[in-house]
Amino acid sequence: MTLATLIDTQPKAFIAEPVSDKEAAAMFRATVNLLRLWGATDEEAATLLDLPVRSYRRWKTGQIGRIDRDGKARLSNLMGVHKALRLIFQEPQRGYAWVKAPNTAFGGRSALQVMLGGDLTDLMRVRRYLDAERGAW
């Protein structure tokens, strides 16, 4: 028997584990802090998370409700944007400021303005742009 016959070289199927409710609550708390650092208003935060403003304000005080699949995806994308900015900029403040700065890649709009389109795909667009800029793949 040769060494080649002993090594399994077949790619394994990737099966993503769903985000647990506990993980989603932790992401929500981190996102509240992130949005504060970005200078987002409660109304803007509610739009990014697709929540009524009253719910966002209640959740922000620690009374976090049920986070559905779309909400978990929104939180994940916002955390992805944050991670990419931390990798791109050595000084965190530059990353926080970048979110509100006009950007030619977005037709002169800021990343925040793009994300405030309200759709999950708007968040994904900014995340994909940043991942491409930092050479994620």
C-alpha positions in Angstrom: 0.0 0.0 0.0 1.4 3.4 -1.0 1.1 6.7 1.0 -1.2 8.1 -1.6 -3.8 5.5 -0.9 -3.9 6.3 2.8 -4.5 10.1 2.4 -8.1 11.1 1.8 -7.9 14.0 -0.7 -11.6 14.4 -1.3 -13.0 17.8 -0.4 -15.5 17.6 2.5 -18.9 19.3 2.2 -19.1 22.5 4.1 -22.1 22.6 6.4 -22.5 25.9 8.2 -23.7 25.7 11.8 -26.7 28.1 12.4 -26.1 31.0 14.7 -27.5 30.2 18.1 -29.8 32.6 20.0 -27.1 33.1 22.6 -24.6 34.0 19.9 -27.1 36.4 18.2 -27.7 38.2 21.5 -24.0 38.6 21.9 -23.7 40.0 18.4 -26.6 42.4 19.0 -24.8 43.8 22.1 -21.6 44.2 20.1 -23.5 45.8 17.2 -25.1 48.3 19.6 -21.6 49.4 20.6 -20.4 49.4 17.0 -23.2 51.6 15.8 -22.5 54.0 18.6 -18.9 54.2 17.5 -20.1 54.8 13.9 -22.3 57.7 15.1 -25.5 56.0 13.9 -28.8 57.3 15.3 -31.3 55.0 16.8 -33.4 55.4 13.6 -30.5 54.5 11.5 -29.6 51.5 13.7 -33.2 50.3 13.5 -33.1 50.5 9.7 -29.9 48.5 9.6 -31.4 45.8 11.8 -34.8 46.0 10.2 -36.5 46.7 13.6 -39.0 49.2 14.7 -37.2 52.1 16.5 -39.2 51.3 19.7 -38.0 47.7 19.6 -34.4 48.7 18.9 -34.5 51.1 21.9 -36.0 48.5 24.2 -33.5 45.8 23.0 -30.6 48.3 23.5 -31.5 48.5 27.2 -30.9 44.7 27.4 -34.5 43.5 26.8 -33.4 41.6 23.6 -36.3 39.9 21.8 -36.3 37.0 19.4 -33.7 37.5 16.6 -34.9 35.7 13.5 -32.8 34.4 10.7 -32.8 37.7 8.7 -31.7 39.5 11.9 -28.9 37.1 12.5 -27.7 37.6 8.9 -27.8 41.4 9.4 -25.8 41.2 12.6 -23.3 38.8 11.0 -22.8 41.2 8.0 -22.4 44.2 10.3 -19.8 42.3 12.3 -18.1 41.4 9.0 -17.9 45.0 8.0 -16.4 45.9 11.4 -13.8 43.1 11.1 -12.8 44.1 7.6 -12.4 47.7 8.7 -10.2 46.6 11.7 -8.0 44.7 9.3 -7.8 47.5 6.7 -7.1 50.3 9.2 -4.6 50.1 12.0 -6.3 52.9 13.9 -9.9 52.0 14.8 -11.1 55.6 14.5 -10.2 55.7 10.8 -12.4 52.7 10.2 -15.3 54.3 12.2 -14.9 57.5 10.2 -14.7 55.6 6.8 -18.3 54.3 7.3 -19.6 57.9 7.0 -17.1 59.2 4.4 -18.2 59.7 0.7 -16.8 56.8 -1.4 -16.4 56.7 -5.2 -17.0 52.9 -5.1 -20.6 53.8 -4.0 -21.2 56.6 -6.4 -20.1 59.3 -3.9 -22.3 57.9 -1.1 -20.9 56.6 2.2 -21.0 53.0 3.2 -23.6 53.9 5.9 -25.8 55.5 3.2 -25.6 52.3 1.1 -26.4 50.1 4.1 -29.3 52.4 5.0 -31.1 51.2 1.9 -32.6 48.8 4.3 -32.2 45.5 2.5 -29.9 42.7 3.7 -28.3 42.9 0.3 -27.2 46.5 1.0 -25.3 45.3 4.1 -23.8 42.5 2.0 -22.7 44.9 -0.7 -20.6 46.9 1.7 -19.2 43.8 3.3 -18.3 42.2 -0.1 -16.6 45.5 -1.1 -14.5 45.6 2.0 -13.6 41.9 1.8 -12.4 42.4 -1.8 -10.4 45.5 -0.7 -8.6 43.6 2.0 -8.1 40.5 -0.1 -10.2 38.1 1.9 -9.9 35.3 -0.7 
